Amino acid sequence: MFCGETSVFIAYGIKKYIYAQKAKLHPYEPKYLMSPGKAKAGEKQLKINASPLLLAIPATCDFLGSTLMFIALTMVDASVYQMMRGIITVITALLSMIFLKKKQYRHHWTGIFCIIAGVAEVGYVAIYYAAQESSEGTDSGDNVAFGIILLLISQLFAGSMFVVEEYFIGDYYLDPMKVVGTEGMWGVAYYLLLLPFMQMIQCTGDSGLSKLCNFGYLENSSYAFAQMANNGAIIWFTVGMMLSIAAFNVCGITTTKIASAAQRSTIDTSRTLIIWIMSCLLGLETFHYESIFGFIFLVFGTLLYNEILILPVLGFDKYTKVALAARSKDGKA
């Protein structure tokens, strides 16, 4: 994952090169005298040169959250993994209230409660059916419950990353590609530092975290390389995953730039549905109709919180960004 994020530096370099070539071809045009980022920073009176060490702070949250999420993914179905991640909206909102002093309005709180209800329902269904399998002689029930707990903890770190980014680098105008690449670089550095220690941790058994063990150790990099040597498909899957992560980040950044962050979150919600459908069609998981209700609550809450869906009843439309901006404009007039 972090190698994929680091590879976004390639796209960033290509972007810088293209702009430099345009500046050479049009040396006297004002719009090419400085990069779009510097021009935008000047308009908003923001700083542009942030230390890479500053980005190490949110990168640490990303590292911890992503590590726990990938461990949890080995214990739960892909659709459950994706839907449980919806709780990040709730965590980010609560942390923003505490540390950024942001106010949440009626439609925000309603969206938060709907998301909590949806996540709780999906988690309950997953644990219930896993417990049914456990009664048949497997330990999947405990594994699923533990995986869901890890997912919830991981979202605390993921939500913290968003809040920390806004808190520490909110006064900077940084190219999103540079931010993704730098945080990926820090993630790679963290793993290079910790992998040797992970390979010293002994573990036994076949449940919980012990399921991740290879030949009695939590991490076994030599065994991973041996698997790649014996099965070339693993190499292609690894490269494909890196390219997918890089493309996902670049497309996400482009979507936010062209459209908005709220629309990006809406598109991200549709990803959950695609993963769920494909996992069931490919036979990777069993479809449980009860999860549909949790999914509906989750989507409704996310759309309501991000103001994609605005309800013109009970005052839900009085404190949206558009409504507040309109009142502010009328007050100045």
Helices and strands as residue ranges (DSSP letters): H 2-6, H 8-25, G 30-32, H 36-44, H 52-73, H 78-84, G 85-87, H 88-99, H 106-134, H 140-169, H 176-198, G 208-212, H 221-230, H 232-258, H 261-281, H 291-305, H 321-332
